[in-house]
Amino acid sequence: MKRNLILIAGVFLAVLAILLLGNIITVGEKLGEVFHTVYVEYAFYLLMLVLAVIFVLGPLVRLHAAPEFPALDVDGNADAASLHAFGRKLASGCGYIGDEEKRKEHQAELRRELQLYSADVPQLKEMLDREIMLRFKGDPALGVQGIDSKMKEWAKSVFLITALSQNSLIDSAVVMVMNYRQIEDLVLATGFRPSKTQLFRIYVNILTTALISYCTSEIVSDLAGETSLAGALAALKIPGVVTQSAVQGAVNALLTLRIGYVTQAYLREGPDALAGRRRRDVSLQAFRSAFASIPAVLAGTASAVGKGLADLVTKK
């Protein structure tokens, strides 16, 4: 079943790439006809290539350039030497703090504490636990957002863009690109990346999510066109296009959150997250967490849109 799903996702990616390339070539040719010069057409192709490098290849390169990490968790049975080695790796991966001065100060403090508590296991555990929580929860004093908050921001963006696009192909492309960017963001926030096996599984999840996004968009569009459903929505005075957009955006945001929570589990547990039954438990827990978080994401998106519209009206 899993192999078939990977095959379907791979075929879908190939079809999606062909369709996108076809649309890009069509637009380029029309631009050339409008401006009566092939240079405009070539400039458009070059622009698309630059955007692909920035938004697709760039994140992948930065993601794989990050060091593979030990699990971002403190093993209850670890000795002082193991904890000290783990702490040194954490101290060397503080790129998640954007401000250079604050980053250097934080690294110096981490190394000082590692030296101070080098033989004190309880103190080392407490210090490392504190550092791990900082990376996951964030700290306004250091200008660190934390990956919990980052995942919800990415889900809000996916919801808003795919709800407005009204195009199945665009929805799929947006979901795929933005989830790659989300993974890059989460990895940079912790300073390390998952193992190659885990990254492969994440890539497959992203492709599957893009496929589900496309199918959902098509199904919802077909259902919205049904006479019975359209009549019911009209009776409730709910425009069909609004319901269609909200459902598509919500499904895509939910799947984006799931990928974020799976990545978070890989970051917390390292290779253990793929061991035996734990792999299935990680997937189920990611869905539960995504369902628990989606109401806040949708409410936050609606609030942000409402505030933006109110500010726009006020300015006018």
Secondary structure, DSSP 8 states (H G I E B T S, - for coil): -HHHHHHHHHHHHHHHHHHHHHHHHHHHHHHHHHHT-HHHHHHHHHHHHHHHIIIIIHHHHHHHHS-B---SS--TT--HHHHHHHHHHHHH--TT--SHHHHHHHHHHHHHHHHHTTT-HHHHHHHHHHHHHHHHH-BGGGTB--HHHHHHHHHHHHHHHHHHH--HHHHHHHHHHHHHHHHHHHHHHHT-B--HHHHHHHHHHHHHHHHHHHHHHHHHHHHHTSHHHHHHHHHTT--HHHHHHHHHHHHHHHHHHHHHHHHHHHHHHGGGGGSTTHHHHHHHHHHHHHHHHHHHHHHHHHHHHHHHHHHHHHH-
